[in-house]
Amino acid sequence: MKILFKNASVLVREEDGYNVLQNACLGVDGEYISYIGFDEPDEDWDAVRDMSGKMLMPGLVNAHGHSAMTLIRGAGSGLPLDRWLNEAIFPIEAKMTPEDIMVGTTWACAEMLASGTTQIADMYDYPFAASLAYAKAGIKANLCRVGLCFDKDLEPGDWPRTAECINFINVTEGKADINPEAMRELPETKETMTLPEEIKRAVASGRVKADFSLHSEYLSTDKFVKAISEANSVMHKSVNVHVSETEKEHMECILRHNKTPMEYLESMGILDNPTYAAHCVWATDGDFRIMAEKGVTLVHNPTSNLKLGNGHARIPEAIAAGVNVALGTDGVASNNNLNMFEEMHLAALVAKGAEHDPTALTDAQVLDMATVNGAKALGRPDTGILKEGYKADIIAVDMTGPHMLPATDPVALLIYSAQASDVRMTMVDGKVLYEDGKFFTIDIDEAKKELLEASARLYE
């Protein structure tokens, strides 16, 4: 389908930062942006849309989340990370079924679409079920089977998580047949024992990608980490991992291995493939040097870090060291929402306040963290900016609200004034998935009913 948006403010990335083209046009042909300029092209368009009063900008990239945690939004508020996990989160997650994961992920998709997020890196259990939810909703997603191991005596072959991590990637990419044991992760296909066509199409189009996961150093054993590293030395997939989220985690790793968590991951070969590392609150200057050398992305989660009392990552120092920095919400149990505008706002304020320097992060750096840097981390180089030939992952932000006028600096408004509720349209691969409160790929009433029923059962 060919769509022309006219009379729009269009946010474009230039060498020295961002520029807003006022009263401009943006054309979409199929999945791609075909035109950006001031003159209306003399072409046959299937639809011409007047975007007066709206800013067209790249879809936001949530580079770290646990989407199905919508089922346990806000659980354990006020607890430190170790107690939060063991007392509030793990007991409820132990009750979750593949059906629950589909329900929670679908509700997360609705929240993300309504707030302008077009792609996410999602770490959780039952990734086949999550894949089906994302495939139906239309959001781009990098998914993984959470990789962890608690028993030091287990050999890699005795621990199913190793096989499950590998199996998820191979089955998703059509390199292996789905096995009966994995069917527990596909609630809608127990009879057919085949991968749903929705997932196959989403994988073929690149919207759904399968990555490796290592939850963290502290929830793994050396044997397990080595098994994942050895498997990925052949498969060469991206790795999703938590690193140095708390001081306790960071220091205990040094006591165990005489290495920081990042140094440990490097020594085990995990960083030999593209890696995106969430949190890095307690990362050292030496860690930043390793990350820059290995091309590891730091995924900053300011709301979650602050809510759990873990501190804040030293983002200006990481950027100065050459580290690619992206933004994430983490799960809504520790946030409590999936609002990437809020993450931009807080990321900017925390850096400036911590450094006692209003220039600690520029507006361009913050916007990059929420868009093009996240796209780079997730291996999607044709997204993250509005440019001819790039995928049409576009959101429209209402610029006419009382908190958005006067628009003397529209780029700054996106960071310091804009709210998630200002998003009027969300498009992925040239398809409008959300507009003015309407969802076109999600039955929102049914999704709400299923979420509340599942949540009530999990809290029994």
Residue, then its C-alpha position, 0 to 999 in steps of 0.5 A: m500500500k502507498i500512503l502519503f502523509k502531508n502537512a507533517s512535522v518530520l523528525v530527521r537525523e542529520e550529522d550534527g543532530y536532529n532537525v524537524l522539517q515543518n509542513a513536510c511530506l513523507g511517503v510510504d510504499g509497502e514496508y519502506i519509506s519512499y519519500i521525505g520532502f516538502d513538495e507533494p510527489d505527483e504519484d498515485w497514492d492509495a491514501v493521502r493523510d493530513m498530519s497537521g499538528k503532528m510530529l512523525m518520528p521513528g518508532l521507539v525501541n525498547a531494548h530490554g523488557h519482560s513483556a509478560m510481566t504485565l500480569i504482575r505489574g508492580a509486584g513487590s514494590g519497595l523490596p530490594l532486587d534479591r528479595w523482590l525476585n525471590e519473594a515477589i516474582f519467582p513464586i508467581e512466575a512459577k505458576m505461569t503457563p504458556e497461555d498466561i505468557m500469550v495473554g501478558t505479552t498481548w497486553a504489553c503489545a497493546e501498551m507499547l503500540a499505544s505509546g509509540t514502541t515499535q520493537i522490543a528485546d524481550m527476555y522471558d520464559y515460553p518464547f514460542a508463546a510470546s512469539l505468537a503474541y508478537a506475530k499477531a500484534g505486528i510489533k518487531a521483537n527479539l526473543c529468547r529463552v531465559g538462560l539460567c542454572f542454579d545447580k553447580d553439579l549439573e552437567p550441561g546435557d542434564w540441564p534442559r535450559t541449554a537445549e531449550c535455548i538452542n531449540f528455540i532458535n533452531v525451530t524458529e528459524g526452520k533449522a529443526d523440527i519442533n519436538p513434543e516437549a516444546m509443545r507446552e510452549l505453544p498453547e494453540t498448536k498442541e494438536t498439529m505440533t507445527l510452528p504456527e504460520e503467523i510465527k513463520r511469516a513474522v520470522a521470514s519478514g524479520r519482525v520476530k528474531a530469536d536470540f540467545s539469553l544468559h540471564s546473568e552471571y549470578l543466576s548461572t554456573d560456569k558450566f552453563v555459561k560455557a555451554i551457551s558460549e560454545a553453542n553460540s560460537v557456531m550459531h553466532k546469535s545475539v545475546n541478551v544478558h543482565v550485567s552489574e545491576t546491583e552493587k551486591e551482584h557486582m561485588e560478589c562476582i568479583l569475590r567468586h571470579n576475581k573479575t567484574p561481571m563484564e570481565y567474566l562474560e568476556s573470559m567465557g566467550i559470551l561477548d564474542n557475538p553481538t551482546y546487549a547488556a541490561h543495566c550496567v549500573w555498577a560497570t567500571d571504566g574497564d568494563f566500558r573499555i571492554m564493551a566498546e572494544k567488543g561492540v556490546t550495547l549498554v541498555h539503560n533502564p533508569t526507572s527500574n534501576l531507581k525504583l529498585g534502589n540500585g543506583h544509576a548507570r554512568i551513561p555520559e562516561a559510557i558514551a565517552a568511552g565509545v559504548n553504544v547506549a540504548l534504552g529499556t523499560d525493564g518489566v512492569a513489575s519494576n517500572n511499572n509501565l512500558n512508557m519509553f517517553e518516560e525513560m527518555h525524560l528520566a535518562a536525561l534528568v538523571a545524567k544531568g543531575a548526577e553530573h551536575d551538568p546540564t550538558a551531560l547528555t544532549d537531546a540528540q544522544v537521548l533520542d538516539m538511545a531510544t531509537v537508532n541505538g536500540a535498533k543497532a543493538l537488536g540487529r535492525p540497521d534499516t530502522g531507527i531513523l526516518k530515511e528513504g529506503y528504511k523500514a516504515d516504523i513510524i509514530a505520530v505524536d500530537m504536538t497541539g496539547p497545552h504541554m506541547l505549546p509553544a513549540t519553540d524547540p520541538v526536539a526538546l519537547l519530545i524528551y521533556s514534555a511529550q507523554a505516551s498519551d500524545v501518540r496518535m498513530t503507530m506504524v510498523d513495516g508500513k502497516v498502521l497497527y494503532e491509531d487514535g485509541k483503536f487497535f487493528t491487530i488486537d481485540i482490546d476488550e478480549a485481551k483485557k478480559e483474559l489479562l484480568e482473569a489470568s492475573a486473578r488466578l496467579y494471585e490466588 
